[in-house]
């Protein structure tokens, strides 16, 4: 069979969306799906949000792209807003989360180079992490499914069990640049770090002159009920990679850093043809406008608590299939019993009950609704999950 025009690297399902309306996707045959996947935590404002649509349309008609050889009023304004809202002093805009992680890695290494310690180039990362699909990003994880067939990978990474502070600290040596960690592992199974773990990494960085680099590509941008997940832990990073929700569906990412951490990133050390283009900046501004509206993030927390409570109430009715709920805010995971295969259940809920979720590691269903969900969407989600569990259970038993 000949290769398909779209390179066949995705196991694409039969859902073929052509339109989105709020929290729903509509397929090419007119079928409707409740979208609790959100493009894997990207569509923070759902589909067709009028403010985002208008901002993109107006900017597209004005100016879409110019080279970064020129001044960027749009980029300067958006960067200043992010600096004002976060720990950061400076921002580099990218087109994706993987590029934001790449910039974060380069920034961390360059910091030590600028300090006269080029040997301090190794970042300690964590098992089951997902940082993207570029060569640098797959080198930062020890998952064979990401790495196999792409060797030789980049040196300069060491791997410890996630949420194991003692194991992480045991890897620190004269070559260590810092730690690269997701406060809440997404693809790894919606696993929030413990307070002691993240605070222990921060303390180690402070004690040894290392950098704490956070990957908040999936867990950031309001997903946990805070603008960024590290706020839940009462600490700040030195460098942070963000993307997904930052553009609400428009390709956009960013690397944020303190002035100290970014001291080595001077003229010529990094760049991007498209990064920070005016169209992306307009999308980013529109999303941030909504997230920073009074009460918006508090409402995300409230909806997250209600969704979690509804899921926990549902579990006893299907306790041969569901085990527990975990996560933060509207980044929740529904762990299945070992007798079930998460990809099979996600496909069953999608194909037979019109509910879109995402499979994750550790046999977990990722539930990542738009941040603008209403009570009715929570009710509908839990009803569809219950119906899917009922019809899935006989097949499981067979």
Number of C-alpha atoms within 10 A of each C-alpha: 3 4 7 7 6 7 7 9 6 7 6 8 9 10 18 13 16 11 14 17 14 17 24 22 24 18 16 11 10 11 12 18 20 23 28 26 21 28 20 20 30 25 29 29 25 25 21 17 18 12 14 24 13 15 19 22 14 14 17 15 9 11 11 17 16 15 13 15 7 7 10 16 11 16 24 14 13 20 24 15 14 18 17 11 12 16 18 23 18 18 24 21 27 28 22 23 26 26 27 29 32 22 25 28 26 18 25 31 26 24 23 23 17 13 11 10 15 14 14 22 23 21 28 24 26 25 18 21 27 25 30 21 14 14 17 22 23 23 24 31 23 19 16 10 9 17 18 11 9 10 9 10 16 12 12 19 22 20 20 19 14 22 20 16 18 13 13 22 15 9 15 19 11 12 15 23 32 29 27 28 27 30 26 26 26 28 20 20 24 27 23 20 20 16 15 13 17 24 17 17 23 21 15 20 18 12 9 14 13 24 26 27 30 26 30 27 30 31 32 29 28 26 29 26 27 21 19 21 27 23 15 14 14 10 14 21 21 24 29 31 33 29 32 28 31 30 27 28 23 22 20 28 28 29 27 31 26 19 15 11 26 23 17 19 19 9 7 6 10 11 13 14 13 18 23 29 23 22 26 28 29 26 26 27 22 21 24 22 13 16 22 13 9 9 10 17 22 14 17 23 21 15 21 25 16 17 22 23 12 16 24 17 11 16 18 13 13 14 13 17 22 22 16 16 19 18 23 23 27 29 27 27 28 25 23 21 16 13 11 18 15 23 16 13 23 21 20 19 21 23 16 13 19 22 26 26 26 23 23 22 19 17 20 30 25 30 26 26 31 28 30 19 20 12 11 8 18 20 15 13 25 17 17 19 23 19 14 22 22 14 15 18 15 9 8 15 9 5
